[in-house]
Amino acid sequence: MISIKDVKKRYKTGSKSFYALDGVSLDIKKGEFVAITGKSGSGKSTLLNMIGTLDTVTSGKIFVDGKDLSEFSGKQIAAYRNKTVGFVFQSFYLEPSYTVFDNVELPLVLAGKTGKQNRQPVEEALELVKLSKKIKEKAMSLSGGEQQRVAIARAIVNNPSYILADEPCGNLDTANSENIMRILAGLHAQGKTIIMVTHDPEDAQKADRIVTMSDGKIVSDETVHNAHKTRLRAAL
């Protein structure tokens, strides 16, 4: 479970400062699919970065599975990012000169795993995103949709509990976006907790809950009553 308690994030620009997050409190249960929406600058990506420890809070607390993230050492943060959460970004962040296999394997290597033991989890992750046939190709040769699928495979190769997806369809056309959403729905059906930042109302409707932000605050938190049927249709 993720529990966010009165979190504030203040940034300074010269002599001025502003709150990207201004007293955000939110609980996300294990197994939920939560979409965070809002206009650009509303704080939604900042909140995701706080959960992923890519940034630190100015005040307040974030607990993941009962552990206070602010008390983590550098090694604990690295382990948390590597094993507990899987990141999917709008811009993919693949190494273009690496093969698909090498890109997906990277979290395993960072966890200290090398050699033949990595082949099975990499192959299983690529099978899930239907890219097994591309395993030896360079990332630079793939389409945008394929690159995002590789990024998802990389995010799940260590079997994390939480998937943090920041605008995963933001750079994709409609067909590829639908494909990515089907994959996320399938992961959710397997029990993964998914927190997705999106500006697309149709993508948000495929979640269990829609949390809407404005000016660093949560302005609504609504259950999507048709989420179960939508998710099943999307996963087919």
TAUR-V944553 format. One record per backbone hydrogen bond with DSSP energy under -1.0 kcal/mol. CO is the residue of the C=O (numbers start at 0). NH is the residue of the N-H. E is the energy in kcal/mol with one decimal. If there is no record, write none. Layout:
[[CO & NH & E] [CO & NH & E]]
This chain:
[[0 & 64 & -3.0] [1 & 27 & -2.9] [2 & 62 & -2.9] [3 & 25 & -1.9] [4 & 60 & -2.0] [6 & 23 & -2.6] [7 & 57 & -2.8] [7 & 58 & -1.6] [8 & 19 & -2.3] [8 & 20 & -1.3] [10 & 17 & -2.5] [12 & 15 & -2.0] [15 & 12 & -3.3] [17 & 10 & -2.8] [20 & 8 & -2.2] [23 & 6 & -2.9] [25 & 3 & -3.4] [27 & 1 & -2.7] [28 & 31 & -1.8] [31 & 193 & -2.4] [32 & 207 & -2.9] [32 & 208 & -1.7] [33 & 195 & -2.9] [34 & 210 & -3.2] [35 & 197 & -2.1] [36 & 212 & -2.7] [38 & 41 & -1.9] [41 & 215 & -2.1] [42 & 46 & -2.2] [43 & 47 & -1.8] [44 & 48 & -2.5] [45 & 49 & -1.8] [46 & 50 & -2.0] [47 & 51 & -2.1] [48 & 53 & -2.5] [48 & 54 & -1.1] [49 & 52 & -1.1] [58 & 7 & -2.5] [60 & 4 & -3.3] [61 & 68 & -2.6] [62 & 2 & -2.9] [63 & 66 & -1.7] [66 & 63 & -2.4] [67 & 70 & -1.6] [68 & 71 & -1.5] [72 & 76 & -2.5] [73 & 77 & -2.1] [74 & 78 & -2.2] [75 & 79 & -2.5] [76 & 80 & -2.6] [77 & 81 & -1.6] [78 & 82 & -2.6] [79 & 83 & -1.8] [79 & 84 & -1.7] [83 & 161 & -2.3] [85 & 163 & -3.1] [87 & 165 & -2.9] [88 & 91 & -1.3] [90 & 92 & -3.1] [94 & 97 & -1.6] [95 & 139 & -1.9] [97 & 138 & -2.6] [98 & 102 & -2.2] [99 & 103 & -2.3] [100 & 104 & -2.4] [104 & 107 & -1.2] [104 & 108 & -1.9] [105 & 109 & -2.5] [106 & 110 & -1.1] [107 & 112 & -2.7] [108 & 111 & -1.8] [114 & 117 & -1.7] [115 & 118 & -1.3] [117 & 121 & -1.9] [118 & 122 & -2.8] [119 & 123 & -2.7] [120 & 124 & -2.2] [121 & 125 & -2.3] [122 & 126 & -2.1] [123 & 127 & -1.9] [124 & 128 & -1.3] [125 & 130 & -3.0] [126 & 129 & -1.1] [130 & 133 & -1.8] [131 & 134 & -1.3] [133 & 136 & -1.7] [134 & 100 & -2.1] [136 & 99 & -2.3] [137 & 140 & -1.7] [138 & 141 & -1.6] [142 & 146 & -2.5] [143 & 147 & -2.1] [144 & 148 & -1.7] [145 & 149 & -2.2] [146 & 150 & -2.2] [147 & 151 & -1.9] [148 & 152 & -2.2] [149 & 153 & -2.6] [150 & 154 & -1.9] [151 & 155 & -1.5] [152 & 156 & -1.0] [155 & 158 & -2.3] [160 & 192 & -2.1] [161 & 85 & -2.5] [162 & 194 & -2.8] [163 & 87 & -2.6] [164 & 196 & -2.9] [166 & 169 & -1.8] [168 & 171 & -1.7] [172 & 176 & -2.5] [173 & 177 & -2.3] [174 & 178 & -1.6] [175 & 179 & -2.4] [176 & 180 & -2.4] [177 & 181 & -1.9] [178 & 182 & -1.9] [179 & 183 & -2.4] [180 & 184 & -2.4] [181 & 185 & -2.2] [182 & 186 & -2.3] [183 & 187 & -2.3] [184 & 188 & -2.3] [185 & 189 & -1.1] [186 & 191 & -2.1] [187 & 190 & -1.8] [192 & 162 & -3.0] [193 & 33 & -3.0] [194 & 164 & -2.6] [195 & 35 & -3.1] [196 & 166 & -2.4] [199 & 203 & -2.2] [200 & 204 & -1.6] [202 & 205 & -1.6] [203 & 206 & -1.8] [207 & 223 & -3.5] [208 & 34 & -2.8] [209 & 221 & -2.4] [210 & 36 & -2.8] [211 & 218 & -2.8] [211 & 219 & -1.4] [213 & 216 & -1.6] [215 & 21 & -3.1] [216 & 213 & -2.5] [219 & 211 & -2.3] [221 & 209 & -2.8] [223 & 226 & -1.7] [225 & 229 & -2.4] [226 & 230 & -2.8] [227 & 231 & -2.1] [228 & 232 & -2.3] [229 & 233 & -2.6] [230 & 234 & -1.9]]
